[in-house]
Amino acid sequence: QNVSNANTAGYTREVSQQTALNADGMALGVRTDNAARSVNAMLQVEAWQQNGTVAGMGVRSQALAAIDAAHGVPGQGRDLASLTGALSDAFTTLSADPSSTAEQNAAVSAASTLAGAINGVAQAVGTQRQAAQDGVRQELTQLDTALASIGTLSHQIISMSTEGTSTAALEDQRDAAMGSVAGLTGAHFFNQPNGDVQVILPSGTTLPTD
């Protein structure tokens, strides 16, 4: 099973302990215990959190790139610094001949162009802020779904553990939901003796899974 699932996303290597059976000094064969997962929980959580950090950096980079683009490319005449300089030059020229209609129009045009560029930056910032707020709402929905999934799977794991059945496959599924929660919140997870799992935020708040 480990070999056949070597390239299966989310599959965790499983191991099974074997115990020799003896009675009155006579070998009666070997008992194979239920398959159990072989996973480093601390490294797993750290990987989940790093994935969340990278995802957050990607969102921030995308937003800043859009805002930066609205500022214009420096040195090409359409960036805020160049447009501000053009307006300053227009006022300087106008001051030499305040009655010149051409110079007045040039100053008004330069001011209008600069105002349009500033409005463009403001619009870009507003668009990215709205996108961030929409993203938060979507991620809260994802978080609720993942927490509910953790709760449902934990109940099944507890039940199967009581019956003495292997829970490795269900734990893999729960890991996927836990990875989503960790990536969204940076939460830590604490396995309980009965097979349940406790979800705790970095602030110390416990998130409900029921």
HUNOR-V851188 format. One record per residue. RES is the residue in one small letter. SS is DSSP state (A for helix, B for strand, O for the rest). OMEGA is omega in radians with two decimals (NA if undefined). NEAR is the number of other ideal C-beta (glycine too) atoms within 8 Angstrom. Layout:
RES_SS_OMEGA_NEAR ; RES_SS_OMEGA_NEAR
This chain:
q_O_3.09_6 ; n_O_-3.13_7 ; v_O_-3.09_5 ; s_O_-3.13_5 ; n_O_-3.08_8 ; a_O_-3.12_7 ; n_O_3.13_4 ; t_O_-3.13_6 ; a_O_3.08_4 ; g_O_3.14_8 ; y_O_3.12_8 ; t_O_3.13_11 ; r_O_-3.13_8 ; e_B_3.10_11 ; v_B_3.14_8 ; s_O_-3.14_9 ; q_O_3.10_7 ; q_B_-3.09_8 ; t_B_3.12_7 ; a_B_3.13_8 ; l_B_-3.14_9 ; n_B_3.07_8 ; a_B_-3.12_6 ; d_O_3.09_4 ; g_O_-3.13_4 ; m_B_3.12_6 ; a_B_-3.11_6 ; l_B_3.12_6 ; g_B_-3.06_6 ; v_B_3.06_7 ; r_B_3.13_8 ; t_B_3.13_6 ; d_O_3.09_9 ; n_O_3.10_8 ; a_O_3.10_10 ; a_B_-3.10_11 ; r_B_3.06_11 ; s_O_-3.05_7 ; v_O_3.06_8 ; n_O_-3.03_5 ; a_A_-3.11_8 ; m_A_3.12_6 ; l_A_-3.14_7 ; q_A_3.13_10 ; v_A_3.12_11 ; e_A_3.11_8 ; a_A_3.11_8 ; w_A_-3.10_12 ; q_A_3.10_11 ; q_A_3.08_8 ; n_A_3.10_11 ; g_A_3.12_13 ; t_A_3.13_8 ; v_A_3.12_8 ; a_A_3.12_9 ; g_A_3.11_8 ; m_A_3.11_8 ; g_A_3.11_8 ; v_A_-3.14_10 ; r_A_-3.13_8 ; s_A_3.14_8 ; q_A_3.14_8 ; a_A_-3.12_11 ; l_A_3.12_8 ; a_A_3.13_8 ; a_A_3.12_11 ; i_A_3.13_12 ; d_A_3.13_7 ; a_A_3.14_8 ; a_A_3.10_11 ; h_A_-3.13_8 ; g_O_-3.14_12 ; v_O_-3.13_6 ; p_O_3.05_7 ; g_O_-3.12_6 ; q_O_3.02_8 ; g_O_-3.12_7 ; r_O_3.10_8 ; d_O_-3.06_13 ; l_A_-3.12_11 ; a_A_-3.14_7 ; s_A_-3.14_13 ; l_A_3.08_15 ; t_A_3.10_9 ; g_A_3.13_8 ; a_A_3.11_12 ; l_A_3.10_13 ; s_A_3.12_8 ; d_A_-3.13_9 ; a_A_3.12_14 ; f_A_3.12_9 ; t_A_3.12_8 ; t_A_-3.14_11 ; l_A_-3.11_13 ; s_A_3.12_6 ; a_A_3.14_6 ; d_O_-3.05_7 ; p_O_-3.09_7 ; s_O_-3.10_4 ; s_O_3.12_8 ; t_A_-3.13_6 ; a_A_-3.13_6 ; e_A_3.07_13 ; q_A_3.13_10 ; n_A_3.14_8 ; a_A_3.13_11 ; a_A_3.12_13 ; v_A_3.14_8 ; s_A_3.13_9 ; a_A_3.13_13 ; a_A_-3.14_10 ; s_A_3.13_8 ; t_A_3.13_11 ; l_A_3.13_13 ; a_A_3.11_8 ; g_A_3.12_8 ; a_A_3.11_13 ; i_A_3.08_9 ; n_A_3.11_8 ; g_A_3.09_9 ; v_A_3.13_12 ; a_A_3.13_8 ; q_A_3.13_9 ; a_A_3.11_12 ; v_A_3.13_10 ; g_A_3.13_8 ; t_A_-3.13_9 ; q_A_3.08_11 ; r_A_3.12_8 ; q_A_3.12_8 ; a_A_3.12_9 ; a_A_3.13_10 ; q_A_3.09_8 ; d_A_3.12_8 ; g_A_3.11_9 ; v_A_3.13_8 ; r_A_3.12_8 ; q_A_-3.12_8 ; e_A_3.06_9 ; l_A_3.08_8 ; t_A_3.10_8 ; q_A_-3.13_10 ; l_A_3.11_12 ; d_A_-3.13_8 ; t_A_-3.12_8 ; a_A_3.12_13 ; l_A_3.11_14 ; a_A_3.12_9 ; s_A_3.10_11 ; i_A_-3.14_15 ; g_A_-3.14_11 ; t_A_-3.13_8 ; l_A_3.12_13 ; s_A_3.10_13 ; h_A_3.13_8 ; q_A_3.13_10 ; i_A_3.11_14 ; i_A_-3.13_11 ; s_A_-3.12_8 ; m_A_3.10_11 ; s_A_3.11_11 ; t_A_-3.13_6 ; e_A_-3.13_6 ; g_O_-3.13_5 ; t_O_3.12_7 ; s_O_-3.13_8 ; t_O_-3.03_11 ; a_A_-3.11_12 ; a_A_3.12_7 ; l_A_3.13_11 ; e_A_3.06_12 ; d_A_3.12_12 ; q_A_3.13_11 ; r_A_3.10_14 ; d_A_3.13_12 ; a_A_3.11_9 ; a_A_3.11_13 ; m_A_3.09_14 ; g_A_3.10_10 ; s_A_3.14_11 ; v_A_-3.13_15 ; a_A_-3.14_16 ; g_A_-3.12_11 ; l_A_-2.97_10 ; t_A_-3.03_11 ; g_O_-3.07_7 ; a_O_3.02_11 ; h_B_-3.07_8 ; f_B_-3.13_12 ; f_B_3.14_7 ; n_B_3.12_7 ; q_O_-3.10_8 ; p_O_-3.09_3 ; n_O_-3.13_6 ; g_O_3.11_10 ; d_O_3.10_9 ; v_B_3.13_12 ; q_B_-3.09_8 ; v_B_-3.08_14 ; i_B_3.10_11 ; l_O_3.08_11 ; p_O_3.12_7 ; s_O_-3.10_4 ; g_O_3.13_6 ; t_O_3.09_6 ; t_B_3.12_8 ; l_B_3.13_11 ; p_O_3.08_6 ; t_O_3.08_10 ; d_O_NA_3
